[in-house]
């Protein structure tokens, strides 16, 4: 086993600042990981998640999940998974280095990681990410800078950072640079926590969506954060592989959104109880069970849903379908947590030496059930006309803002005089982001400064809430 990896589980709390004076009193019993929890929940970046939607952009309903409620759920699931997994590792003596103290630190890291895992996402859910990628792919080849095409100026990785824009990479950037409260080190979180949220430890030019190793499916950092990424992974020992806790965070995220999407879909009428039961019983999903034990787990889930519905009818519960689904979702969450914990402990040594290539849910007895939940949400919600309409509106807003802002920043911080319109647009950008740009662009060549100015635009947009982006679009369009 790679002993460097265990060092990153609960003992690495190195930060970007080498010496950081303690702000806690002598009676403060919190460890470094617990202190980061309070930094996160007191941050404006975290609070803004309450106005970023999870699935339904620009939705006016008050019961659908926001990024904030989703992040709280992921945080809870991640901490619970950590407790389940490492309590078993201690109980069955799978790793003599894991102690109760280390377990508690791990759970603190996972709790914090759940809170910040989506903190870099732009407005309007994952469609916002897709819109930003598409804008750069469609427009950068047509933009010239000092008479030259930008695509001939920026390096391959710079261009791919924009073409493959990713909320995960943006989270690392936000937490380490853009949250400019005291200095240029962002929230100054510990390295174990930062490494945990890096689900894809590859650059934009190393992405391979066809790879059998999940770590290569997306990028985890921008060129602008390359040195920091290398410092973090060197400190934790997770070099050229995922950090072990990233697998747990990923499972917690999957459990949270797969179950929540079904619950929200039933509440909003996208899918009925009858449709849910019918589809769950189809060969399309049950046929994915790898063995009899997985099939039994899958069938038990269906039986439990039917039992809850029957009970709701017998008790003359109002909205028996919704009641049954809500109770079932809680049951399914328990099943997925149990199976994810098994998937991690079963593959513990491969995960710790960096050779494990899959999601832990996919190698558990809940793989078919998790797949069914995700596919049902995709078919009944994400491909529905109401969602398409909302996404078209969101795309119109983001495309408009990108058109305006990219044009405005092209010659910012150069000898060329800006137009009155560009000056005013740049004045709208957060002073924190401007400070971060000036700090990290100092002594850089003109090409890299141009790249950082384009990131300045995505920084600004990703910092927007759904309602702010909509309001800014209306104001700049003259819609009063």
Secondary structure, DSSP 8 states (H G I E B T S, - for coil): --HHHHHHHHT----SSS-----S-TT----HHHHHHHHHHTSHHHHGGGGSBSSSTT---SSS-BHHHHHHHHHHHHHHHHHHHHHHHHHTTS-TT--HHHHHHHHHHHHHHHHHTTTT--SSHHHHHHHHHHHHHHHGGG-EETTEEGGGTS-HHHHHHHHT--HHHHHHHIIIII--SSSTTTT---HHHHHHT-S--S-TTS--TT-SSGGGSS----GGGHHHHHHHHHHHS-TTS--HHHHHHHHHHHHHHHHHHHHHHHHTTSS-HHHHHHHHTSHHHHTT--SHHHHHHHHHHHHHHHHHHHHHHHTT-TTHHHHHHHHHHHHHHHHHHHHHHHHHHHTHHHHHTT---S-TTTTSTTHHHHHHHHHHHIIIIITSHHHHHHHHHHHHHHHHHHHHHHHHHTTTTSSS---HHHHHHHHTS-HHHHHHHHHHHTT--HHHHHHHHHHHHHHHHHT--HHHHHHHHHHHTT--
